[in-house]
Amino acid sequence: MADDEFVSGFTDSEWTGIAPLLEEDVAISSISQDELGHARALYQLLAEVLADGRDEDAIAYDREPDAYRHAQLLDHPRGDWADTIARRFLYELADEARLASIGPGYRPLADLVEKLRREERYHRMHVLAWIERLAKGGPEPRRRLEAALLAHAVDAPSVFTPLDGEAELLEAGILTRSMAASEAAWRADLTTILVPLGLALPPTMEPTPAGRRDHSDAFSWLWSEFTSVRRSEEGVTW
């Protein structure tokens, strides 16, 4: 979850200063900042659980690219505005379904997720407004949106990649439903939005463990960008 938010936030921060509208420059920058803040809070919890001497900065910035476990959906380069909206749409709704699966079994995580869900509600409102705007905006905006949704569809289920120890998480009440059940809820949510707009649903695919382990050259470039300050000055913090 932390890596998803972290990579998503940094990818979308690439729009700062070049978004298609001034209002969107502010909006996408704010959303990116939210995602990075969510990542930091999750990394802090992880640091407490691991108790291996690393803090959130070390976990976030000191790993090699192949050690990150973000979903392949978030592994693509920034693309154009329709591409960003399509990816954000698929991810935001998937993240919403995943957050809804977090139970009270580990209270610090449950309390944090309650806060995240309140903030993510505004991300959903933003991306749904743009999905409708592009879908109804004429032939060229719709063509770009349809192409972007198709391009990301194959990787979209990677958000629900089966978790190591998922059965134990369910038994402990940390999860209230499996990743497969969360994916089903996500697909139902997508259906209520895409079908009325005449847009295609992502194909049903079986998530595999590779969905969070195989990363692209685009991510290697992004990693070099977001770790550059940390690597250039020892001990620099978030």
N, C-alpha and C positions, 0 to 999 in steps of 0.2 A: 504494500500500500504506500509506504513512504517513497520507494523508488518511483512508483507510478506518478505520484504527485510532484516529485522533484524533477523528473525528466519532462513531464508535461509543462510545468511552470517555466523551466528554462527554454524549452522549445518555443513557447508562445511569447516569451519575453523578447524574442527576436523581432517581433512586430513593433516594438516600442520605437516611435518616431517615424514609422513608415506605413501605419495602418491606413486603410482607404478613406477614412473619415476622421476628423479630429476627435469626435466623441468616442470612436472606436479605439483610437490610440490610447485614450485614458482608460476605457473599459478593459481592453485586453491586457494592459499593463497592470491594472488593479487585480484582475483575475489571476494573472501570473504570480503576482505578489502573494495572493491568497494561497495558491497552490504550494508555493515555496514555504510559506508559514505553516501550512498543514504538514508538509514533509518534515520540517524541523521539529514540530511537536511529536510526530511519530518516531523520528530518529532518537529524540530524547527518551521516549519510553523504551525503545529498543536498547539504548545504551544502559539503562537501568536493569533491564532483564539480562543482558549479556554479561554485564559487570566484568568486562575484560580490560578495563583501563581506557577504552576509547570513549570519547564524547561524541555528540551529534556531528561536530565538524569533521572528526576523523572518519566516522562512518559515511558521511555524505561525500567527502572530497578526496579521501586518501586511498580509495580502492581503484584497482585497474578496471578498464572498461568491461572485461568479461565477468567481473564479480557483481555487476548490477543485475537486479532481478525485475526490472520493469517489463510490462507487457509489450509484445512485438507491435501492437497497435500504435504504441508511442515511439517507435523506433524509426519513423520516417522523417525525412527532411521537412522543413516548414511548408514548402509549396506555396500556392496562391491562397487568396482569402477563402475561396470556396473549399479548398482542400483543408484548411485549418478549421473551418466551421464543421465540415463533415467529420473530421477526426474528433473534434471536441464534442460533437453531438453523440457519437458512438461511445466515447469514453465517459462523458459526464453521466449519461444514463446508466452505463455499466457500473460506475463508481457508486451511484445512488443505490442501485440494487445490492451492491456489495456491502455498503455501509448499513443498509437495512438488515443485513444478516448478522451483524455483530450483537452478541447478547451480553448479559451482565456478569459472565463468568470471570472476567478480569476487570475489576472496577475502574482502574485508571484508564484503560482503553475505552471502556463503555462511556465514561464521562467525557473523554475527548471526542469520541465519535458523535455524541449528542451535540457538541458545539460545532463540529465540522458539518453536520447535516444542516444546521441552521444557515451556515454560510454558503454551502453548496446549492441551496435552494435558488439563490440569485444567479449562480452560474447557469443553472438549468433554464431559468427565465430568459437569460441573454441568448443562449444558443438556440432555443426554440424560436425566438423571434427572428433570428437570422435564417434558420432553416425555412421558415415560411416565406420570409422576404426573398430569398434566392429562388425557391420553388415557384413563386408567383411573379418573379421579376422580369419575365420575358425569356425568349429562347436561349440567349447566351448565358445568363446567370443560371438558368435551370440546367443547361447542358453541362456546365462546369460542376454544379452540385452533384448531378447524377454520376458524372465520371469520377468525382472524388469519393462518393459513397461506395461505388463499385470497387475502386482501387483499395479502399481500406476494409472492405467487407471481409476479405479472407483472414485478416489479422484481428478483427474485432473480438471474436470469442477468446482471444488470448488473455484478456482481463480475468477470465474465469478459469485459468489454468489450475488443475487440481493441486491442492496444497499438500506438502509433506505433513503428515500427522493430522490430516483433516478429521479423521475419526475421533482422535483424542480431543481436538478442539470442540467438536460437537458434544462429546461426552462431558466436557468440563463446562459447557454452556458459554464458551467464548464465541462460538458460532451457534446460531439458531437453525441454520439450514446449510446444506452443502453448496459448493460452488455451482454444481449442476442445477440445483433448484434456483439459485440466484440468477443464473443465466436464463432460465425459463421465464423468470419474472421480468428480466431485462427485455427479452424478445416480445413479451406481451405489451410492455410499455412502448417499445418501438412501433409495434403494430398500430396502436391507437394514434400515433403521430404520422407515420409514413404513408399508411394506406389511404387516409383521406386526401393526402397530397398527391396520390398517384405515384409514389416513389417506391422502389423495390426494397424488400427486406434483405438483410445479409443472409447468405446461405447457412443452413444448419451444418456445423462442423464440430468435430470432437476436439476439444482443447488437449494439447499434449504438453508434457513437461518442457519441451523445447520452446514453448511459447514465452518463457521467461528467461531463457538461457542463450539463445542464439541472437546476436545483435549485428547490426549493419554498420557499414562504413560511415553512414550518416551519423550514427550515435558516437562513433569514435571521434568524429570532428566535433560534435557537441561537447563530448567529455573534455576534449582538449581546451575548449573555450571556458567551460564553467569551473575547471580546476586550475586555470592558468594563474590566478592570483595566489591561490593556496600553494602551488608549486614554486612560485617565484619568491615568496616570502614566508619563511618557516615560522609556524606558530600563529599565522593570521587566523582569526576566528570569524564566525558567521556575522 
